Amino acid sequence: MVTKYYFSHIARDCQSLGDQKIVKKRREDSRLTRGRAGCYDGKNVKEGGRMEFVLRKWEEGDVAYVQKYANNEKIAAALRNAFPYPYTMDDAKAYIHSCAENSERQVTRAIIVEGRAVGSIGVFFGSDVYKKSAEIGYWLGEPFWGRGIMSGAVMRVCRYVFAKYDIERIFAEPFACNTGSRRVLEKAGFTLEGILRNSVYKNGTLQDSCMYALLRQ
């Protein structure tokens, strides 16, 4: 399951967290991996009958798994062109490095199933007049599609971002043909705000994209 956002593509302007207290942020950051009823104990979290998964920060040891699961033409077809195919070990290393380098402008997490990094999810802060908005993007290894992992991950990350940052709106722009990603967003409470006609040029074809958004409650 994928959206078109590729996380090492950080060329766009991002919001500086400025007055955020870095030490406090790092301390609170670990709460992202907690279950609904208490502290994270290192085990996979199961929510509402979904397949168990953990969200945590990226580690160097995840490189081989990233390369394995990201090296999929179906995933690349639904993402921006910054996401390469074939997806090499060097690509995986560069991605994990970019997550660490830009940690103050984004919240990016590995999706862990049974100890393996099988996907990624991230929220990227806007700047200037868009500083109250953030874009969410994600991808998931094909063997784990349709198991409720991604919708659960989206809900958990959005709760975290709204709780910890001065963000009012989280949005996503999946390709209109990406029905799986659209279902993920709808299950997570996102509203379809509109169709952007012929907004995407991918693999030699013009496509529509969708604007989905979730507002702070």
C-alpha positions as CSV (number, residue, x, y, z in Angstrom):
1,M,0.0,0.0,0.0
2,V,1.5,3.3,-1.0
3,T,1.0,7.0,-1.5
4,K,3.0,8.9,-4.0
5,Y,5.2,10.7,-1.4
6,Y,8.8,9.5,-1.4
7,F,10.5,10.3,1.8
8,S,14.0,11.1,0.7
9,H,12.5,13.7,-1.6
10,I,13.0,16.7,0.7
11,A,13.6,19.4,-1.8
12,R,10.3,21.2,-0.9
13,D,10.5,23.8,1.9
14,C,9.7,22.4,5.3
15,Q,8.7,24.1,8.5
16,S,11.4,24.8,11.0
17,L,10.3,23.6,14.4
18,G,12.0,26.6,15.9
19,D,10.5,27.1,19.3
20,Q,10.0,23.3,19.9
21,K,12.1,22.1,22.7
22,I,14.3,19.5,21.1
23,V,15.1,17.5,24.3
24,K,11.4,17.4,25.2
25,K,10.5,16.3,21.6
26,R,13.0,13.5,21.7
27,R,11.8,12.3,25.1
28,E,8.2,12.4,24.0
29,D,8.9,10.9,20.6
30,S,9.2,7.4,22.0
31,R,5.5,7.5,22.8
32,L,4.6,7.1,19.2
33,T,5.2,3.3,19.5
34,R,3.0,2.8,22.5
35,G,-0.2,0.8,22.4
36,R,-3.6,2.2,23.4
37,A,-3.5,1.1,27.1
38,G,0.0,1.7,28.3
39,C,3.8,1.9,27.8
40,Y,5.5,0.3,24.9
41,D,7.2,-2.9,26.0
42,G,9.0,-3.8,22.8
43,K,6.3,-6.1,21.5
44,N,4.2,-5.7,18.4
45,V,1.0,-3.7,19.0
46,K,-2.3,-5.1,17.9
47,E,-5.2,-2.6,17.3
48,G,-8.7,-3.5,16.6
49,G,-8.0,-6.9,15.1
50,R,-5.4,-5.6,12.7
51,M,-2.1,-7.4,12.0
52,E,0.4,-6.5,14.7
53,F,3.0,-3.9,14.0
54,V,5.3,-1.4,15.7
55,L,6.3,2.1,14.6
56,R,9.8,3.2,15.5
57,K,12.7,5.3,14.3
58,W,14.8,4.1,11.5
59,E,18.0,2.2,12.2
60,E,21.0,1.3,10.1
61,G,20.2,-2.4,10.5
62,D,16.9,-1.8,8.5
63,V,18.7,-1.3,5.2
64,A,18.4,-4.8,3.9
65,Y,14.7,-5.0,4.7
66,V,14.0,-1.6,3.1
67,Q,15.8,-2.7,-0.1
68,K,13.9,-6.0,-0.1
69,Y,10.4,-4.6,0.3
70,A,10.8,-1.3,-1.5
71,N,12.2,-3.0,-4.6
72,N,8.8,-3.5,-6.2
73,E,7.6,-2.1,-9.5
74,K,4.0,-1.8,-8.1
75,I,5.1,0.4,-5.3
76,A,7.2,2.6,-7.5
77,A,4.3,3.0,-10.0
78,A,2.2,4.7,-7.2
79,L,4.9,7.0,-5.9
80,R,6.6,10.2,-7.2
81,N,9.6,9.6,-9.5
82,A,12.1,10.3,-6.7
83,F,11.3,6.7,-5.6
84,P,13.6,4.6,-7.7
85,Y,13.0,1.2,-9.4
86,P,15.0,-0.9,-9.2
87,Y,15.6,0.0,-5.5
88,T,19.2,-0.7,-4.5
89,M,21.0,-1.0,-1.2
90,D,22.5,2.4,-1.8
91,D,19.0,3.8,-2.2
92,A,17.9,2.3,1.1
93,K,21.0,3.7,2.9
94,A,20.3,7.1,1.5
95,Y,16.7,7.0,2.6
96,I,17.5,6.0,6.2
97,H,20.2,8.7,6.3
98,S,17.7,11.3,5.0
99,C,15.3,10.5,7.8
100,A,18.0,11.2,10.4
101,E,19.3,14.3,8.7
102,N,15.8,15.9,8.5
103,S,14.4,14.7,11.8
104,E,13.5,18.3,12.9
105,R,11.4,18.9,9.8
106,Q,9.4,15.7,9.7
107,V,8.2,12.6,11.6
108,T,9.3,9.5,9.8
109,R,8.9,6.0,11.2
110,A,9.7,2.4,10.1
111,I,6.7,0.0,10.1
112,I,7.9,-3.1,11.9
113,V,6.3,-6.5,11.6
114,E,7.9,-9.4,13.4
115,G,11.2,-7.5,13.8
116,R,11.4,-6.6,10.1
117,A,11.1,-3.1,8.6
118,V,8.4,-3.7,6.0
119,G,7.3,-0.2,5.2
120,S,7.6,3.5,6.0
121,I,5.3,6.4,7.1
122,G,6.1,10.0,7.4
123,V,4.6,13.4,8.1
124,F,6.3,16.5,6.6
125,F,5.8,19.9,8.0
126,G,4.9,22.9,5.7
127,S,6.4,26.3,5.9
128,D,5.5,30.0,5.4
129,V,1.7,30.3,5.1
130,Y,1.4,26.5,5.1
131,K,3.1,26.1,8.5
132,K,-0.1,24.8,10.1
133,S,-0.3,22.0,7.5
134,A,1.7,18.8,6.9
135,E,1.7,16.1,4.3
136,I,1.6,12.4,5.1
137,G,3.0,9.7,2.9
138,Y,3.7,6.0,3.2
139,W,4.5,2.8,1.5
140,L,4.2,-0.8,2.6
141,G,5.7,-4.1,1.3
142,E,3.3,-6.0,-0.9
143,P,3.2,-9.1,1.3
144,F,1.5,-7.0,4.0
145,W,-1.1,-5.2,1.9
146,G,-4.8,-5.7,3.0
147,R,-4.0,-6.6,6.6
148,G,-5.0,-3.3,8.2
149,I,-1.5,-2.3,9.0
150,M,-1.4,1.0,7.1
151,S,-4.7,2.4,8.2
152,G,-3.7,1.7,11.8
153,A,-0.3,3.3,11.2
154,V,-1.9,6.4,9.7
155,M,-4.3,6.8,12.6
156,R,-1.5,6.4,15.1
157,V,0.9,8.9,13.5
158,C,-1.8,11.5,13.0
159,R,-2.8,11.3,16.6
160,Y,0.8,11.8,17.6
161,V,1.4,14.7,15.3
162,F,-1.7,16.5,16.4
163,A,-0.9,16.0,20.1
164,K,2.8,17.1,19.8
165,Y,2.9,19.8,17.1
166,D,1.1,23.0,16.3
167,I,-0.5,21.4,13.2
168,E,-4.1,21.9,12.2
169,R,-4.3,19.9,9.0
170,I,-2.7,16.7,7.6
171,F,-3.2,16.0,4.0
172,A,-2.3,13.4,1.4
173,E,-2.4,13.3,-2.5
174,P,-2.7,9.7,-3.7
175,F,-3.1,9.1,-7.4
176,A,-6.8,8.7,-8.2
177,C,-6.3,5.2,-9.5
178,N,-4.6,4.1,-6.2
179,T,-7.8,2.8,-4.6
180,G,-5.9,0.9,-1.9
181,S,-4.3,4.1,-0.6
182,R,-7.5,6.0,-0.8
183,R,-9.3,3.3,1.3
184,V,-6.5,3.6,3.9
185,L,-7.0,7.4,4.2
186,E,-10.8,7.0,4.4
187,K,-10.6,4.4,7.1
188,A,-8.3,6.7,9.0
189,G,-10.9,9.5,8.9
190,F,-9.6,11.6,6.0
191,T,-12.0,13.5,3.9
192,L,-11.8,13.7,0.1
193,E,-11.6,17.4,-0.6
194,G,-11.3,17.2,-4.4
195,I,-9.9,15.7,-7.6
196,L,-6.9,17.4,-9.2
197,R,-7.5,16.6,-12.9
198,N,-4.4,15.7,-15.0
199,S,-2.2,16.8,-12.1
200,V,0.2,13.9,-12.4
201,Y,2.5,12.8,-15.2
202,K,3.7,9.3,-14.4
203,N,5.2,6.7,-16.8
204,G,4.2,8.7,-19.8
205,T,0.6,9.1,-18.8
206,L,-1.4,12.0,-17.4
207,Q,-3.4,11.0,-14.2
208,D,-5.7,12.6,-11.8
209,S,-4.7,12.9,-8.1
210,C,-6.9,13.3,-5.0
211,M,-6.7,15.7,-2.2
212,Y,-7.5,14.1,1.2
213,A,-7.2,15.9,4.5
214,L,-7.7,15.3,8.2
215,L,-8.3,18.3,10.5
216,R,-7.5,18.6,14.2
217,Q,-10.6,17.7,16.2
